[in-house]
Every structure is written in structure tokens, then in C-alpha cells.
Amino acid sequence: MYRAPSKKRQLIQRGVVYALMIVSVVLVVTFLVFVMLGYRFNRDTSSIQQGGLVQFASRPSDAKVTIGRASLTNTTPSKITVNPGDYDVKMEKRNYLPWQKKVSIKAGEVLWLNYAQLVPASITTDTLSTFDSLSQVKASPNGKYYALIEKADTAKVTIVELSGDKPKQTSVTIPASLRPAGVVSYKVASWSNDSDRLLVTATVKNKAEWLLVKREAASAEDVINLSDVYDSSIKELTFDPRSSERLVLLSGQNELRLIDTAAESLSPILQTNVQSVSPYGSDALFFVRTISKNEQSIDYLSLGSTKSRELKRVEGAQPVLVAAASYFSDPYVAISSGTQLDVYRLNRLPGSQSDDAITLNTVFSHVVPSQPTYLSIRSNGRFVIAQYQKGIATYDLELSKYTLTSLNAGLKPELRWLDRYHFYVTNQNRLTVMEFDGANPHNIVELSTEFDAVQSDDGKYIYSVTKKDTGFALRRSQMILD
């Protein structure tokens, strides 16, 4: 005869069920959390280990990925969590050369391999335009334009817009009233960050006059002789990062001043004994200043301020270079003195007029093979690049990794980049592209000049200029196959 469980027994049974449910939920959630944090069973060590997440991306996409002995089922873009350690990574796509690299995976960290550029096994190069003569080719920062000086003694700048199957050409002629007297040699010194204006030097017997030229110049008012209007003893001019209408002037007397062409104004002398200037985003200028024969100072000036501030002093008469940038909101400053390279992280960068304390924490210190000739922090502040005569030293702030890239031939005064991760060299009769650490070098096209090369925003083409038997040819090499 059936007897219903007592109320007490029912409560106990219900409590046990609820407890089992709670325990099950806790175990499942804990398991999922551990999985999300990258914990996996390591068969080699028979233990639970926290892995690292690796994110893959390539240009073009849909590349097959192999990491160690594992082949991913998904093509790029893709991701995987693997146990800590060193791995060989390969990305492959039909009709392209494989991309390969050795990487180190750390527990609980994310490694972004999002810069793989696959190079076609066979590259097609077409000629787009020809020129009877070329003295200089200067690429714009956004990679959309070339500024050409066809003849050094002719007061004309040709602008080539690199879009479409037939590049569009326009020209800017410098008005006769703004040209210096005598036999003049013209050269494009630099583009503004927004690619809207150019600085052109007009040199007569080793004395240069500086001209500000608007890319879409429609009248004489779009060209300014800065040497006539503001200062006749300009040693160096660079664009103020805030606007292409503002410029940073370093005079022949090593005095630092600012020009505002929109307001037609020249600032008072902001600092003296300045040897070189480097921008810090659009917020400040860092510069090297001579104090005495055996002492130099690293100073900075907040843009909009008239008072600079000393950051650090360097002893010795050896050349000093400085570069500054922000990486994930943290200010970093790189300083080279002779062959010594030091990278510092600042607790903050107060305005140069402030007396707030600044702490410099050393994150990297090393002796590079040769005295750097150029120093920069690029790719949104990730890479410190020290360029010397036969190579580059790269420090990756994200991975805390130092690499040396040796090159057989000398480099241009300033390393030239196609995008955030790839630079190129034009020597030994070819254009060679490689990554920031020298990995995956590829010869793209035969080349008989050292003119600038440009890669389109979508990565589909690399533009270059070479010398022919008669004249010069603007060419386009296809990097992404149709």
C-alpha cells in the first residue's frame, strides 16, 4: 500500500535537488569562465594550463592558418587559444606565397597577427604614365598623391592623384614674383599630414627659400614665400600637427618659433639652442637643446603654450635624438645618445607650463650596433624604430620584443613605410617590402630609381617610378589578385 512521503522528507528531497542544481550551475559557469580565460588541458604536461589567444588576419583574407601542428578550420580572419610556448605560424592562400613567422604565446595574453600581407606568386606590373624627365618624386602621407619635380630648375610641381586606371595629373606653377633671383633648384621638402599642402625649397647657391604650396592651388594666393614673409634665415620647417596652415620654424640661429599663415603671424622666440624637433601627436613638440659643450637637454612644449619644460638632461657631446608618442594613452619617449637607446614610459605628460611631477620609468635600454641617424615611434605608438646606416633596431612595446634588421645596402635618411606594419627599401635595382621586424621580405618589382613608392589604402596596388631608356614610367604592381 502506497504511503505518501512525509513533508519533512519532501523538503529534504527538494533541498538535495536544488543543491545539485546549484552545484551543477556553479561547475558549468566555472568551467565556461576557465575556458573563456584560455585554460586548457595540456596533454604534454598532463596539467591544466592557461593559454594565450591568437587573432589572425591577412590581406587578402580567406587564408588557411597553421599554428604548430594545428590547422584551423576557419580561414582568416580567425582566432584560437593555444598553450603557452613558441610556435611556427603559416598563412597560405592559393596563388600567393606563404606567410611565415615564429611567435611566442604567453598565458592570458592576446597576440594579434593582423598584419600578414600575402604576396602574389606572380606579380603583374603595368605602366600608367610616362615622363620625359623626373628630378624628384615625393609621396603624400595618405598615399593618394605623388608630388613630382620634373626638372629641378623649373618652377612647377606636378600632382598625380593615384586612383583609377588612369592617374589624374594637375600642376602648380610658382608665380614669378615669389621665385628667388638666379639659377634655382626646386625640391619638395614635405607634405602636410592632411596631404593638403606642400613645403617646397627653392635653392640658389646653397641658400634656400621656403615656399608653402597648396595642392589644389588655383591662384598666386595659394603659394606663400615663407622666407620673405616670416624669416629669411630658416634652417628647418615642419608642419604643425594641428593644421597644415601652421608651421614649426627652426631658424638659422637655432631658435624655435611657430608660424600661423591663416593669421599671418609669427610667434616670439619660444626656445633657443634647439638642434632638432619631434612632434608628440597634436599635443606637443619634443626637442633636443644644447646647454653646454658636454650637456644636452630633452625639452617639450605644449602646443598653444609659450613656455617649454625640461624633461631630461643627457651628458656628452654625442648626437642625441628624441621621439615621443602615446600608446594606449600612456606617454612614451625614446632617446638615443650615441649608440645608447633608452625608452621611457611617463606617468603622465602635464602641460609644459605646469610644475606637476613627471616620473620616467625605463622600459627598455640597449646599445644598438651603430649610432642612429633617425629615431621614431610609429604605428599608433607601438614600435620604436632606431635607424642606423646598415639596418634598423625595433622595439615592440606591446610584446616587449627587440629585433635587429640588417640590410646589405644603406638606407634613405628616413625609413619609408607603406602602411603601419610594412616598410620598403629601394636599392640593388629592386623594390623590397618587409615587416617592421624585417620578417617576410619580398621583392616586388625591378627598379632603377630610389623614388618613393606608395601602397593604395585597400592594399591592392603598389605604385613605383622607374627609369626607362627614354624617360621615366609610373607603374602599378597588383598585390591583391582579382
Protein Blocks (a to p, Z undefined) as FASTA:
>chain_A
ZZdddfklmmmmmmmmmmmmmmmmmmmmmmmmmmmnopacdfklopacddddddddddde
hiacdehjbccfbdcdddddddedddddddddehiacddddddddehiacddfkbccddf
bdcdddfbdcfbdfbdcddfklpaccddfblkbccdcddddedjbdcdddddddfklpce
djdddddfbdcfklpaccddddeehiacdddddfklcbfklpccfklmmomcbfbdcddf
kbckbccdddfkopacdddfklopacddfbghifbdcdehjlbccddddfblmbccdddd
dehiabdcdfbdcedjbdcddddddeehiacddddehjbccddddfbdcdfkbcbdcddd
dfbdcddfbdcfbdcdeehhlaccdddfkbccdddfklopacddddfbdcdfbdcdfblm
bccddeehiacdddfkopaiacfbdcfbfbdcdddfklmaccdddddfeocddddddfbd
ZZ
